[in-house]
């Protein structure tokens, strides 16, 4: 029987809601000490991923999901700082400056796409307000050694890839709904993307470094998968506004690199490409798959045939793997680690016997809560739903 990828996204979203939503307090909560938890509530990053999963679900299952969206959005708005117009890592209080531009870019995408699926003008206004705040985090100081890029945090002198790409993406998502301001958002996004390619792209494998100090010193050469995925989304969206060959080439090169098992985004400890999978957690992988789906959508028939072939091979491969090894059938939710030898001893046994793995067991602390118990997280559950919703744009059935 075919596996319905969108339906799995719906099932995970429903189970997420049943597990984490507090109907009395009207917020996401947990008492298990899971990843992203602050007291009994969650950080804004976790909430934004959960909200984005609900938005994704609204596109396919509006009747079932739109009532959930309205409640979840009201919870998200509690993190907004009226003073700064950004969203704080924890629920806002007077003077809270713990505001991450990368978290807020994901919040902005969730809010803008919530408007797209609901038509609620309140969300469009909130998205515009937040994007204008984000644009203020670009380093325009000509004396700064970094030469541009987006700050990671309001009070930290680090300029990084995920923030720069995600802010460009959010601005472009907003641009199509406010035509009279469209040029401002497209110009800003272009500036972000050009800086990213000039300063943080490895010219050999085309993947994206993590960031650099505001003074231009100390490039962090770590290559996280979501930096590549969000840059690919931003490039694809930018191409939809201005069909320049340079954006096509950059996006195609990046799509090929993301889907190359010989490159660093993969666990390369296995000689066989069929056993090589992206090694980052699900909350990064959801953005990789979204980037690949955006590439397919916005470039359409023009998309590089080699890139399309790789995408059509690698995305279904990862969806099958994720469902096979990371699904907990007891609650219908997913573990967040793609490194399945780190989840728990039960999955590790299957890793040895079914996958044929050779690594030793090493417990992932992000899958652990109070008393060292294995627990699900809100961000991992939202990311799992998004992996299937976004994956369905490429492989609706498996």
Beta strands, then each sheet from edge to edge (+ up, - down):
strand 1: 21-22
strand 2: 27-28
strand 3: 37-38
strand 4: 41-42
strand 5: 151-153
strand 6: 156-160
strand 7: 211-213
strand 8: 327-328
strand 9: 333-334
sheet 1: 1+ 2-
sheet 2: 3+ 4-
sheet 3: 5+ 6- 7+
sheet 4: 8+ 9-
end
